[in-house]
């Protein structure tokens, strides 16, 4: 089951609005399986690894499922699995070791 990247970001509650998701993708702040994506229509599917730089953090998540709508936060958390803990973008190199 494939889903547009911008819709998935909204349904998984990484951003509130689809326009914000589209801006993130167009800025190059989203990678799918280590490849930077610049088209909002790029399809994501289960087992894809997303790297998303949002809200001053870099999140690495594994896509588990697609959704039909933006639901409650508890349902959104079932769409992905955190692969790496969130890291602040402004963290010093010593903190990342």
C-alpha positions, 0 to 999 in steps of 0.5 A: 500500500503506497501513499504520497509522502506529503500526505503520510507526513501529515497523517503521521503528525510530523506536521499539521498541514499538507502545505507544511509537508510540501514545503519540507519536502521541497526544501530537501528536509526529507530523505527516503531510504537515504535519497533526498526527495524533492517531489511531494508525490513520491510514494512511501511504502511499508519498510521505507526508512524516512529521515525528516528534519523538522522542529529542530530535530532529525527523526529517523523512522521506519514506515509501518503503514499508511493511513486514510486520514489524520486521526488521533496521536495514538493512531498516528504513532502506529504508522511508524517506528523510531529507528534512531532517537531524535537529535537536535540539529544544533547539538555539538559534535561532542554530544553526538559521540 
